Amino acid sequence: MRFLKGFGQFWYDFIIGDDWKIAVAVVAALAVVLALLLGGVTGPALAAFGGVLLIAFFTASVVIDVRRSR
């Protein structure tokens, strides 16, 4: 049982890390790209849109942290 707890704690710390908002940004961007894929959108434009979306969500999470520290 201790192995399972340690395994879960490792993956939680690896994925979430110090800032849960960045993990949420990545999951949200992947969810939008998955929804577009399931909707039939394909091609290199989807990959570019996913990258831009990921950068935008990451930037938003960083801006939220900076605004709170002031």
C-alpha positions, 0 to 999 in steps of 0.5 A, a space after each residue: 500500500 505504501 508503494 501505491 501512495 508513493 507512486 501517486 504522490 510522485 505523479 501528483 508532484 510531477 504533474 501539478 508541481 508547485 503551481 496547479 494553475 499551469 497544470 490546469 492551463 495545459 489540460 484546458 488547452 489539450 481539452 480544446 484541441 481534443 474537442 476540435 479533433 473530435 469535431 473533425 478539424 485536422 491538419 497542421 493548423 490545428 497543431 499551431 492553434 494548440 501551441 498558441 492556445 497553450 502559450 496563451 493559457 500559460 501566460 494567463 496563469 503567470 499573469 494571475 500569479 503576478 497580479 496577486 503578489 502585488 
